[in-house]
Amino acid sequence: MPDSELMRLAESLQREQAEYRLSAPPGETEARFEFIGRFDQAPVIWEARLRALGSGQCEQYIEIGPAAGQRRRLTVGLALDRIDPPAILKTVIMIRNYKRLREGRHEWRV
């Protein structure tokens, strides 16, 4: 793999023994972070935004933006009351395990 932004992030995460890196301090209802995953069989850096939508009846969603080099924007809204490190890690795992990710907004009801 040539020297790339993706490779540098992978090395940084490995040194820190982390699955993701916060882009800004997390709030109670929103967190911004980046992690490495795959999209259409290719490695990508996900620029993620996780939103806590509350625990009531709501439309959860995944929204995937277009590629920008080795990066893609990702917004995930989940039925959570607040954001915490386990919620961020679960989101990373969910996106990494999702087999049919496509650009656009995908919603589902709780």
JOKAGI-V733508 format. One record per run of one state. SS is the DSSP state (a for helix, b for strand, c for the rest). FROM is the first residue (numbers start at 1). TO is the last residue. If there is no record, write none. Layout:
BEGIN
<<SS,FROM,TO> <SS,FROM,TO>>
END
This chain:
BEGIN
<<c,1,4> <a,5,16> <c,17,20> <b,21,22> <c,23,29> <b,30,39> <c,40,41> <b,42,52> <c,53,58> <b,59,68> <c,69,70> <b,71,78> <c,79,84> <a,85,97> <c,98,103> <b,104,109> <c,110,110>>
END
